[in-house]
Amino acid sequence: MLLDYATQVRVLGLNHPSTAVTRYNLAAIEIHKGNRDETLRLLPDSVDHGLPPWAIKEMPTDPDLKSLHGDPRFTALLAYASGRASSSKVNEKQ
């Protein structure tokens, strides 16, 4: 069963990985609509609220985000997200 984003937030919570993936997907939709700033607002939120490490690892090669390559904000986001994913893996091992 698919839930809309507002329902996911209400039922699963803002920090649930599924909710974070949905927010990431919303960012991908926004970039296709030409809303670069909205995309760059949504992506860090998805990282901060539980985007799984596997999804973070795929961000640099995600074809939906290709138009962001070369944008310093996206480059900074990738570095930040990589650090978050690394710390998540360390925390999972403890």
Gaussian input, Z-matrix of N, CA and C with variables (Angstrom, degrees):
# hf/3-21g

backbone

0 1
 N
 C     1     B1
 C     2     B2     1     A1
 N     3     B3     2     A2     1     D1
 C     4     B4     3     A3     2     D2
 C     5     B5     4     A4     3     D3
 N     6     B6     5     A5     4     D4
 C     7     B7     6     A6     5     D5
 C     8     B8     7     A7     6     D6
 N     9     B9     8     A8     7     D7
 C    10    B10     9     A9     8     D8
 C    11    B11    10    A10     9     D9
 N    12    B12    11    A11    10    D10
 C    13    B13    12    A12    11    D11
 C    14    B14    13    A13    12    D12
 N    15    B15    14    A14    13    D13
 C    16    B16    15    A15    14    D14
 C    17    B17    16    A16    15    D15
 N    18    B18    17    A17    16    D16
 C    19    B19    18    A18    17    D17
 C    20    B20    19    A19    18    D18
 N    21    B21    20    A20    19    D19
 C    22    B22    21    A21    20    D20
 C    23    B23    22    A22    21    D21
 N    24    B24    23    A23    22    D22
 C    25    B25    24    A24    23    D23
 C    26    B26    25    A25    24    D24
 N    27    B27    26    A26    25    D25
 C    28    B28    27    A27    26    D26
 C    29    B29    28    A28    27    D27
 N    30    B30    29    A29    28    D28
 C    31    B31    30    A30    29    D29
 C    32    B32    31    A31    30    D30
 N    33    B33    32    A32    31    D31
 C    34    B34    33    A33    32    D32
 C    35    B35    34    A34    33    D33
 N    36    B36    35    A35    34    D34
 C    37    B37    36    A36    35    D35
 C    38    B38    37    A37    36    D36
 N    39    B39    38    A38    37    D37
 C    40    B40    39    A39    38    D38
 C    41    B41    40    A40    39    D39
 N    42    B42    41    A41    40    D40
 C    43    B43    42    A42    41    D41
 C    44    B44    43    A43    42    D42
 N    45    B45    44    A44    43    D43
 C    46    B46    45    A45    44    D44
 C    47    B47    46    A46    45    D45
 N    48    B48    47    A47    46    D46
 C    49    B49    48    A48    47    D47
 C    50    B50    49    A49    48    D48
 N    51    B51    50    A50    49    D49
 C    52    B52    51    A51    50    D50
 C    53    B53    52    A52    51    D51
 N    54    B54    53    A53    52    D52
 C    55    B55    54    A54    53    D53
 C    56    B56    55    A55    54    D54
 N    57    B57    56    A56    55    D55
 C    58    B58    57    A57    56    D56
 C    59    B59    58    A58    57    D57
 N    60    B60    59    A59    58    D58
 C    61    B61    60    A60    59    D59
 C    62    B62    61    A61    60    D60
 N    63    B63    62    A62    61    D61
 C    64    B64    63    A63    62    D62
 C    65    B65    64    A64    63    D63
 N    66    B66    65    A65    64    D64
 C    67    B67    66    A66    65    D65
 C    68    B68    67    A67    66    D66
 N    69    B69    68    A68    67    D67
 C    70    B70    69    A69    68    D68
 C    71    B71    70    A70    69    D69
 N    72    B72    71    A71    70    D70
 C    73    B73    72    A72    71    D71
 C    74    B74    73    A73    72    D72
 N    75    B75    74    A74    73    D73
 C    76    B76    75    A75    74    D74
 C    77    B77    76    A76    75    D75
 N    78    B78    77    A77    76    D76
 C    79    B79    78    A78    77    D77
 C    80    B80    79    A79    78    D78
 N    81    B81    80    A80    79    D79
 C    82    B82    81    A81    80    D80
 C    83    B83    82    A82    81    D81
 N    84    B84    83    A83    82    D82
 C    85    B85    84    A84    83    D83
 C    86    B86    85    A85    84    D84
 N    87    B87    86    A86    85    D85
 C    88    B88    87    A87    86    D86
 C    89    B89    88    A88    87    D87
 N    90    B90    89    A89    88    D88
 C    91    B91    90    A90    89    D89
 C    92    B92    91    A91    90    D90
 N    93    B93    92    A92    91    D91
 C    94    B94    93    A93    92    D92
 C    95    B95    94    A94    93    D93
 N    96    B96    95    A95    94    D94
 C    97    B97    96    A96    95    D95
 C    98    B98    97    A97    96    D96
 N    99    B99    98    A98    97    D97
 C   100   B100    99    A99    98    D98
 C   101   B101   100   A100    99    D99
 N   102   B102   101   A101   100   D100
 C   103   B103   102   A102   101   D101
 C   104   B104   103   A103   102   D102
 N   105   B105   104   A104   103   D103
 C   106   B106   105   A105   104   D104
 C   107   B107   106   A106   105   D105
 N   108   B108   107   A107   106   D106
 C   109   B109   108   A108   107   D107
 C   110   B110   109   A109   108   D108
 N   111   B111   110   A110   109   D109
 C   112   B112   111   A111   110   D110
 C   113   B113   112   A112   111   D111
 N   114   B114   113   A113   112   D112
 C   115   B115   114   A114   113   D113
 C   116   B116   115   A115   114   D114
 N   117   B117   116   A116   115   D115
 C   118   B118   117   A117   116   D116
 C   119   B119   118   A118   117   D117
 N   120   B120   119   A119   118   D118
 C   121   B121   120   A120   119   D119
 C   122   B122   121   A121   120   D120
 N   123   B123   122   A122   121   D121
 C   124   B124   123   A123   122   D122
 C   125   B125   124   A124   123   D123
 N   126   B126   125   A125   124   D124
 C   127   B127   126   A126   125   D125
 C   128   B128   127   A127   126   D126
 N   129   B129   128   A128   127   D127
 C   130   B130   129   A129   128   D128
 C   131   B131   130   A130   129   D129
 N   132   B132   131   A131   130   D130
 C   133   B133   132   A132   131   D131
 C   134   B134   133   A133   132   D132
 N   135   B135   134   A134   133   D133
 C   136   B136   135   A135   134   D134
 C   137   B137   136   A136   135   D135
 N   138   B138   137   A137   136   D136
 C   139   B139   138   A138   137   D137
 C   140   B140   139   A139   138   D138
 N   141   B141   140   A140   139   D139
 C   142   B142   141   A141   140   D140
 C   143   B143   142   A142   141   D141
 N   144   B144   143   A143   142   D142
 C   145   B145   144   A144   143   D143
 C   146   B146   145   A145   144   D144
 N   147   B147   146   A146   145   D145
 C   148   B148   147   A147   146   D146
 C   149   B149   148   A148   147   D147
 N   150   B150   149   A149   148   D148
 C   151   B151   150   A150   149   D149
 C   152   B152   151   A151   150   D150
 N   153   B153   152   A152   151   D151
 C   154   B154   153   A153   152   D152
 C   155   B155   154   A154   153   D153
 N   156   B156   155   A155   154   D154
 C   157   B157   156   A156   155   D155
 C   158   B158   157   A157   156   D156
 N   159   B159   158   A158   157   D157
 C   160   B160   159   A159   158   D158
 C   161   B161   160   A160   159   D159
 N   162   B162   161   A161   160   D160
 C   163   B163   162   A162   161   D161
 C   164   B164   163   A163   162   D162
 N   165   B165   164   A164   163   D163
 C   166   B166   165   A165   164   D164
 C   167   B167   166   A166   165   D165
 N   168   B168   167   A167   166   D166
 C   169   B169   168   A168   167   D167
 C   170   B170   169   A169   168   D168
 N   171   B171   170   A170   169   D169
 C   172   B172   171   A171   170   D170
 C   173   B173   172   A172   171   D171
 N   174   B174   173   A173   172   D172
 C   175   B175   174   A174   173   D173
 C   176   B176   175   A175   174   D174
 N   177   B177   176   A176   175   D175
 C   178   B178   177   A177   176   D176
 C   179   B179   178   A178   177   D177
 N   180   B180   179   A179   178   D178
 C   181   B181   180   A180   179   D179
 C   182   B182   181   A181   180   D180
 N   183   B183   182   A182   181   D181
 C   184   B184   183   A183   182   D182
 C   185   B185   184   A184   183   D183
 N   186   B186   185   A185   184   D184
 C   187   B187   186   A186   185   D185
 C   188   B188   187   A187   186   D186
 N   189   B189   188   A188   187   D187
 C   190   B190   189   A189   188   D188
 C   191   B191   190   A190   189   D189
 N   192   B192   191   A191   190   D190
 C   193   B193   192   A192   191   D191
 C   194   B194   193   A193   192   D192
 N   195   B195   194   A194   193   D193
 C   196   B196   195   A195   194   D194
 C   197   B197   196   A196   195   D195
 N   198   B198   197   A197   196   D196
 C   199   B199   198   A198   197   D197
 C   200   B200   199   A199   198   D198
 N   201   B201   200   A200   199   D199
 C   202   B202   201   A201   200   D200
 C   203   B203   202   A202   201   D201
 N   204   B204   203   A203   202   D202
 C   205   B205   204   A204   203   D203
 C   206   B206   205   A205   204   D204
 N   207   B207   206   A206   205   D205
 C   208   B208   207   A207   206   D206
 C   209   B209   208   A208   207   D207
 N   210   B210   209   A209   208   D208
 C   211   B211   210   A210   209   D209
 C   212   B212   211   A211   210   D210
 N   213   B213   212   A212   211   D211
 C   214   B214   213   A213   212   D212
 C   215   B215   214   A214   213   D213
 N   216   B216   215   A215   214   D214
 C   217   B217   216   A216   215   D215
 C   218   B218   217   A217   216   D216
 N   219   B219   218   A218   217   D217
 C   220   B220   219   A219   218   D218
 C   221   B221   220   A220   219   D219
 N   222   B222   221   A221   220   D220
 C   223   B223   222   A222   221   D221
 C   224   B224   223   A223   222   D222
 N   225   B225   224   A224   223   D223
 C   226   B226   225   A225   224   D224
 C   227   B227   226   A226   225   D225
 N   228   B228   227   A227   226   D226
 C   229   B229   228   A228   227   D227
 C   230   B230   229   A229   228   D228
 N   231   B231   230   A230   229   D229
 C   232   B232   231   A231   230   D230
 C   233   B233   232   A232   231   D231
 N   234   B234   233   A233   232   D232
 C   235   B235   234   A234   233   D233
 C   236   B236   235   A235   234   D234
 N   237   B237   236   A236   235   D235
 C   238   B238   237   A237   236   D236
 C   239   B239   238   A238   237   D237
 N   240   B240   239   A239   238   D238
 C   241   B241   240   A240   239   D239
 C   242   B242   241   A241   240   D240
 N   243   B243   242   A242   241   D241
 C   244   B244   243   A243   242   D242
 C   245   B245   244   A244   243   D243
 N   246   B246   245   A245   244   D244
 C   247   B247   246   A246   245   D245
 C   248   B248   247   A247   246   D246
 N   249   B249   248   A248   247   D247
 C   250   B250   249   A249   248   D248
 C   251   B251   250   A250   249   D249
 N   252   B252   251   A251   250   D250
 C   253   B253   252   A252   251   D251
 C   254   B254   253   A253   252   D252
 N   255   B255   254   A254   253   D253
 C   256   B256   255   A255   254   D254
 C   257   B257   256   A256   255   D255
 N   258   B258   257   A257   256   D256
 C   259   B259   258   A258   257   D257
 C   260   B260   259   A259   258   D258
 N   261   B261   260   A260   259   D259
 C   262   B262   261   A261   260   D260
 C   263   B263   262   A262   261   D261
 N   264   B264   263   A263   262   D262
 C   265   B265   264   A264   263   D263
 C   266   B266   265   A265   264   D264
 N   267   B267   266   A266   265   D265
 C   268   B268   267   A267   266   D266
 C   269   B269   268   A268   267   D267
 N   270   B270   269   A269   268   D268
 C   271   B271   270   A270   269   D269
 C   272   B272   271   A271   270   D270
 N   273   B273   272   A272   271   D271
 C   274   B274   273   A273   272   D272
 C   275   B275   274   A274   273   D273
 N   276   B276   275   A275   274   D274
 C   277   B277   276   A276   275   D275
 C   278   B278   277   A277   276   D276
 N   279   B279   278   A278   277   D277
 C   280   B280   279   A279   278   D278
 C   281   B281   280   A280   279   D279

   B1=1.4506
   B2=1.5294
   B3=1.3062
   B4=1.4511
   B5=1.5196
   B6=1.3102
   B7=1.4596
   B8=1.5119
   B9=1.3347
   B10=1.4559
   B11=1.5288
   B12=1.3195
   B13=1.4584
   B14=1.5268
   B15=1.3115
   B16=1.4673
   B17=1.5309
   B18=1.3155
   B19=1.4608
   B20=1.5222
   B21=1.3267
   B22=1.4625
   B23=1.5308
   B24=1.3207
   B25=1.4650
   B26=1.5204
   B27=1.3341
   B28=1.4575
   B29=1.5287
   B30=1.3271
   B31=1.4618
   B32=1.5315
   B33=1.3263
   B34=1.4631
   B35=1.5245
   B36=1.3173
   B37=1.4559
   B38=1.5184
   B39=1.3147
   B40=1.4617
   B41=1.5227
   B42=1.3290
   B43=1.4606
   B44=1.5239
   B45=1.3139
   B46=1.4601
   B47=1.5313
   B48=1.3303
   B49=1.4630
   B50=1.5341
   B51=1.3147
   B52=1.4745
   B53=1.5227
   B54=1.3119
   B55=1.4588
   B56=1.5314
   B57=1.3203
   B58=1.4624
   B59=1.5287
   B60=1.3235
   B61=1.4691
   B62=1.5260
   B63=1.3183
   B64=1.4656
   B65=1.5264
   B66=1.3245
   B67=1.4702
   B68=1.5316
   B69=1.3127
   B70=1.4702
   B71=1.5363
   B72=1.3243
   B73=1.4656
   B74=1.5250
   B75=1.3182
   B76=1.4682
   B77=1.5342
   B78=1.3280
   B79=1.4704
   B80=1.5232
   B81=1.3279
   B82=1.4687
   B83=1.5347
   B84=1.3108
   B85=1.4736
   B86=1.5268
   B87=1.3283
   B88=1.4705
   B89=1.5294
   B90=1.3234
   B91=1.4701
   B92=1.5243
   B93=1.3303
   B94=1.4699
   B95=1.5265
   B96=1.3281
   B97=1.4653
   B98=1.5308
   B99=1.3383
   B100=1.4563
   B101=1.5150
   B102=1.3224
   B103=1.4561
   B104=1.5295
   B105=1.3132
   B106=1.4644
   B107=1.5309
   B108=1.3187
   B109=1.4639
   B110=1.5263
   B111=1.3168
   B112=1.4658
   B113=1.5321
   B114=1.3080
   B115=1.4679
   B116=1.5246
   B117=1.3186
   B118=1.4619
   B119=1.5277
   B120=1.3133
   B121=1.4630
   B122=1.5256
   B123=1.3269
   B124=1.4591
   B125=1.5349
   B126=1.3209
   B127=1.4653
   B128=1.5319
   B129=1.3391
   B130=1.4672
   B131=1.5294
   B132=1.3223
   B133=1.4674
   B134=1.5222
   B135=1.3302
   B136=1.4691
   B137=1.5261
   B138=1.3269
   B139=1.4711
   B140=1.5259
   B141=1.3122
   B142=1.4715
   B143=1.5223
   B144=1.3240
   B145=1.4655
   B146=1.5232
   B147=1.3352
   B148=1.4594
   B149=1.5085
   B150=1.3373
   B151=1.4628
   B152=1.5268
   B153=1.3268
   B154=1.4601
   B155=1.5361
   B156=1.3284
   B157=1.4660
   B158=1.5302
   B159=1.3353
   B160=1.4690
   B161=1.5289
   B162=1.3189
   B163=1.4699
   B164=1.5198
   B165=1.3256
   B166=1.4663
   B167=1.5150
   B168=1.3171
   B169=1.4691
   B170=1.5286
   B171=1.3204
   B172=1.4682
   B173=1.5310
   B174=1.3340
   B175=1.4682
   B176=1.5350
   B177=1.3329
   B178=1.4649
   B179=1.5230
   B180=1.3353
   B181=1.4697
   B182=1.5232
   B183=1.3217
   B184=1.4678
   B185=1.5292
   B186=1.3428
   B187=1.4646
   B188=1.5294
   B189=1.3188
   B190=1.4672
   B191=1.5237
   B192=1.3222
   B193=1.4651
   B194=1.5317
   B195=1.3167
   B196=1.4673
   B197=1.5291
   B198=1.3097
   B199=1.4734
   B200=1.5307
   B201=1.3425
   B202=1.4685
   B203=1.5275
   B204=1.3188
   B205=1.4636
   B206=1.5238
   B207=1.3058
   B208=1.4563
   B209=1.5236
   B210=1.3224
   B211=1.4628
   B212=1.5276
   B213=1.3348
   B214=1.4684
   B215=1.5282
   B216=1.3263
   B217=1.4730
   B218=1.5248
   B219=1.3363
   B220=1.4562
   B221=1.5289
   B222=1.3141
   B223=1.4687
   B224=1.5245
   B225=1.3306
   B226=1.4700
   B227=1.5265
   B228=1.3214
   B229=1.4595
   B230=1.5282
   B231=1.3281
   B232=1.4661
   B233=1.5245
   B234=1.3297
   B235=1.4695
   B236=1.5265
   B237=1.3158
   B238=1.4607
   B239=1.5330
   B240=1.3371
   B241=1.4594
   B242=1.5247
   B243=1.3138
   B244=1.4622
   B245=1.5223
   B246=1.3137
   B247=1.4590
   B248=1.5155
   B249=1.3253
   B250=1.4680
   B251=1.5287
   B252=1.3353
   B253=1.4662
   B254=1.5178
   B255=1.3218
   B256=1.4684
   B257=1.5199
   B258=1.3280
   B259=1.4695
   B260=1.5235
   B261=1.3215
   B262=1.4703
   B263=1.5214
   B264=1.3264
   B265=1.4688
   B266=1.5192
   B267=1.3270
   B268=1.4560
   B269=1.5282
   B270=1.3262
   B271=1.4697
   B272=1.5251
   B273=1.3459
   B274=1.4536
   B275=1.5329
   B276=1.3167
   B277=1.4569
   B278=1.5259
   B279=1.3229
   B280=1.4761
   B281=1.5057
   A1=108.57
   A2=116.28
   A3=121.57
   A4=109.53
   A5=115.51
   A6=121.27
   A7=108.86
   A8=116.86
   A9=117.54
   A10=108.45
   A11=116.08
   A12=120.19
   A13=112.44
   A14=117.40
   A15=120.16
   A16=110.80
   A17=116.82
   A18=120.33
   A19=110.27
   A20=116.83
   A21=119.76
   A22=111.14
   A23=116.19
   A24=119.87
   A25=109.84
   A26=116.65
   A27=120.66
   A28=111.90
   A29=117.56
   A30=121.53
   A31=112.04
   A32=116.71
   A33=120.62
   A34=113.11
   A35=115.39
   A36=120.58
   A37=111.46
   A38=114.91
   A39=121.75
   A40=112.15
   A41=117.84
   A42=121.33
   A43=114.26
   A44=117.99
   A45=121.02
   A46=109.13
   A47=118.47
   A48=120.28
   A49=114.01
   A50=117.79
   A51=119.59
   A52=111.53
   A53=116.28
   A54=120.59
   A55=109.93
   A56=116.90
   A57=120.94
   A58=111.04
   A59=117.47
   A60=120.62
   A61=110.09
   A62=116.80
   A63=119.43
   A64=110.31
   A65=117.49
   A66=120.97
   A67=110.14
   A68=117.17
   A69=122.26
   A70=109.68
   A71=116.53
   A72=120.62
   A73=111.73
   A74=116.64
   A75=119.61
   A76=110.16
   A77=116.03
   A78=120.03
   A79=110.35
   A80=116.65
   A81=120.48
   A82=111.09
   A83=116.75
   A84=119.88
   A85=109.82
   A86=116.19
   A87=119.93
   A88=112.03
   A89=118.11
   A90=118.90
   A91=110.38
   A92=117.47
   A93=120.35
   A94=111.56
   A95=115.90
   A96=119.99
   A97=111.32
   A98=116.09
   A99=120.33
   A100=114.34
   A101=117.36
   A102=121.90
   A103=110.59
   A104=115.99
   A105=123.00
   A106=111.95
   A107=117.63
   A108=120.64
   A109=111.69
   A110=117.33
   A111=120.80
   A112=110.18
   A113=116.30
   A114=120.50
   A115=109.97
   A116=116.01
   A117=120.44
   A118=112.58
   A119=117.86
   A120=122.15
   A121=110.03
   A122=116.34
   A123=121.22
   A124=113.20
   A125=117.01
   A126=119.71
   A127=113.09
   A128=119.10
   A129=117.55
   A130=112.51
   A131=116.71
   A132=119.58
   A133=110.33
   A134=116.59
   A135=118.63
   A136=110.37
   A137=117.06
   A138=120.94
   A139=110.14
   A140=116.46
   A141=121.21
   A142=113.81
   A143=116.21
   A144=119.36
   A145=113.09
   A146=116.37
   A147=118.75
   A148=118.02
   A149=118.71
   A150=118.94
   A151=108.65
   A152=118.00
   A153=120.54
   A154=112.21
   A155=116.46
   A156=120.31
   A157=113.64
   A158=118.35
   A159=119.64
   A160=110.59
   A161=117.96
   A162=121.32
   A163=110.47
   A164=116.41
   A165=120.32
   A166=110.06
   A167=116.43
   A168=121.21
   A169=111.75
   A170=117.31
   A171=121.95
   A172=113.68
   A173=117.66
   A174=120.30
   A175=114.06
   A176=119.47
   A177=118.48
   A178=114.14
   A179=117.02
   A180=119.83
   A181=113.09
   A182=117.27
   A183=120.86
   A184=108.40
   A185=117.61
   A186=119.46
   A187=113.33
   A188=117.62
   A189=120.58
   A190=111.54
   A191=116.83
   A192=120.73
   A193=112.64
   A194=116.79
   A195=121.09
   A196=112.69
   A197=117.63
   A198=120.05
   A199=112.38
   A200=117.23
   A201=120.75
   A202=112.32
   A203=116.91
   A204=119.99
   A205=109.03
   A206=115.68
   A207=121.24
   A208=113.28
   A209=116.91
   A210=120.43
   A211=107.48
   A212=117.75
   A213=119.27
   A214=113.69
   A215=117.25
   A216=119.85
   A217=110.76
   A218=115.84
   A219=120.02
   A220=110.25
   A221=116.60
   A222=120.45
   A223=110.41
   A224=116.44
   A225=120.86
   A226=110.64
   A227=117.21
   A228=121.29
   A229=110.86
   A230=117.00
   A231=120.20
   A232=110.99
   A233=116.78
   A234=120.55
   A235=110.22
   A236=116.36
   A237=121.66
   A238=110.28
   A239=116.38
   A240=121.41
   A241=111.08
   A242=116.56
   A243=120.83
   A244=110.38
   A245=116.70
   A246=121.06
   A247=111.86
   A248=116.96
   A249=120.92
   A250=110.83
   A251=116.06
   A252=120.25
   A253=110.51
   A254=116.74
   A255=120.57
   A256=110.96
   A257=116.96
   A258=119.37
   A259=110.74
   A260=117.95
   A261=120.67
   A262=110.04
   A263=117.01
   A264=120.29
   A265=109.97
   A266=118.03
   A267=121.59
   A268=109.47
   A269=116.50
   A270=121.11
   A271=111.94
   A272=117.20
   A273=120.44
   A274=110.91
   A275=118.02
   A276=122.35
   A277=112.41
   A278=117.41
   A279=120.79
   A280=111.88
   D1=129.32
   D2=177.69
   D3=-93.43
   D4=137.83
   D5=177.90
   D6=-113.45
   D7=144.25
   D8=174.01
   D9=-71.12
   D10=167.06
   D11=-173.00
   D12=-60.07
   D13=-45.23
   D14=-178.68
   D15=-61.52
   D16=-38.66
   D17=178.28
   D18=-68.23
   D19=-40.72
   D20=177.34
   D21=-58.79
   D22=-44.91
   D23=179.57
   D24=-60.97
   D25=-44.18
   D26=-177.79
   D27=-68.21
   D28=-43.03
   D29=-173.57
   D30=-86.54
   D31=-47.62
   D32=-175.25
   D33=-92.03
   D34=-28.97
   D35=-177.42
   D36=102.64
   D37=156.39
   D38=-177.17
   D39=-64.81
   D40=-30.91
   D41=-175.18
   D42=-96.82
   D43=13.46
   D44=178.21
   D45=-78.50
   D46=138.78
   D47=-179.52
   D48=-55.59
   D49=-37.96
   D50=178.97
   D51=-64.71
   D52=-38.75
   D53=177.52
   D54=-65.71
   D55=-41.05
   D56=179.12
   D57=-64.83
   D58=-38.89
   D59=177.69
   D60=-65.60
   D61=-39.84
   D62=177.37
   D63=-62.49
   D64=-41.94
   D65=178.32
   D66=-62.94
   D67=-40.71
   D68=175.55
   D69=-58.94
   D70=-45.37
   D71=179.41
   D72=-65.02
   D73=-35.33
   D74=175.32
   D75=-63.64
   D76=-37.36
   D77=176.88
   D78=-62.68
   D79=-41.06
   D80=178.66
   D81=-64.10
   D82=-37.18
   D83=176.65
   D84=-64.96
   D85=-42.68
   D86=-179.02
   D87=-62.18
   D88=-38.10
   D89=179.67
   D90=-66.83
   D91=-34.40
   D92=177.42
   D93=-69.68
   D94=-23.63
   D95=176.65
   D96=-86.74
   D97=-1.89
   D98=179.04
   D99=88.32
   D100=11.66
   D101=-177.83
   D102=-95.82
   D103=72.36
   D104=-176.61
   D105=-58.67
   D106=-45.95
   D107=-178.38
   D108=-63.66
   D109=-40.81
   D110=178.15
   D111=-65.24
   D112=-39.93
   D113=177.28
   D114=-59.86
   D115=-45.53
   D116=-177.85
   D117=-75.10
   D118=-8.23
   D119=170.89
   D120=-88.61
   D121=-40.27
   D122=-176.76
   D123=-73.97
   D124=-38.12
   D125=-176.47
   D126=-60.21
   D127=-50.31
   D128=178.68
   D129=-62.10
   D130=-34.17
   D131=177.28
   D132=-62.27
   D133=-40.31
   D134=179.25
   D135=-65.61
   D136=-38.29
   D137=177.62
   D138=-65.04
   D139=-45.38
   D140=-177.71
   D141=-68.21
   D142=-21.51
   D143=-174.36
   D144=-114.32
   D145=36.16
   D146=167.88
   D147=103.51
   D148=14.44
   D149=177.09
   D150=-58.19
   D151=125.00
   D152=-176.09
   D153=-62.50
   D154=149.00
   D155=-179.88
   D156=-53.85
   D157=-35.95
   D158=179.75
   D159=-62.42
   D160=-36.55
   D161=179.53
   D162=-71.64
   D163=-38.76
   D164=177.65
   D165=-63.38
   D166=-40.76
   D167=179.95
   D168=-61.50
   D169=-31.76
   D170=-177.93
   D171=-85.25
   D172=-11.57
   D173=-176.78
   D174=-54.49
   D175=-45.39
   D176=-176.79
   D177=-63.11
   D178=-25.34
   D179=-177.62
   D180=-109.44
   D181=5.33
   D182=179.74
   D183=-65.54
   D184=117.08
   D185=-178.38
   D186=-60.92
   D187=-26.19
   D188=177.96
   D189=-65.45
   D190=-25.91
   D191=-176.09
   D192=-101.90
   D193=6.64
   D194=-175.69
   D195=-56.12
   D196=-35.93
   D197=-178.09
   D198=-68.21
   D199=-12.76
   D200=177.76
   D201=-85.46
   D202=-13.57
   D203=-179.90
   D204=-58.97
   D205=135.03
   D206=-178.25
   D207=93.90
   D208=-14.49
   D209=176.51
   D210=-81.19
   D211=121.89
   D212=-177.75
   D213=-58.65
   D214=-28.44
   D215=177.84
   D216=-66.77
   D217=-38.25
   D218=179.00
   D219=-71.38
   D220=-40.41
   D221=177.07
   D222=-59.12
   D223=-44.79
   D224=178.12
   D225=-64.20
   D226=-39.93
   D227=178.78
   D228=-62.11
   D229=-42.83
   D230=179.61
   D231=-61.02
   D232=-41.79
   D233=178.54
   D234=-64.44
   D235=-44.56
   D236=179.30
   D237=-62.44
   D238=-47.81
   D239=-177.89
   D240=-62.97
   D241=-39.35
   D242=178.58
   D243=-61.42
   D244=-42.44
   D245=176.66
   D246=-62.78
   D247=-40.85
   D248=178.37
   D249=-64.37
   D250=-42.38
   D251=-179.89
   D252=-64.71
   D253=-40.36
   D254=178.99
   D255=-63.96
   D256=-43.06
   D257=180.00
   D258=-68.88
   D259=-31.21
   D260=176.96
   D261=-65.66
   D262=-40.67
   D263=179.64
   D264=-65.58
   D265=-39.36
   D266=178.48
   D267=-63.54
   D268=-44.83
   D269=-179.51
   D270=-64.49
   D271=-34.76
   D272=179.44
   D273=-66.96
   D274=-32.15
   D275=-178.04
   D276=-77.35
   D277=-18.97
   D278=-177.62
   D279=-82.93

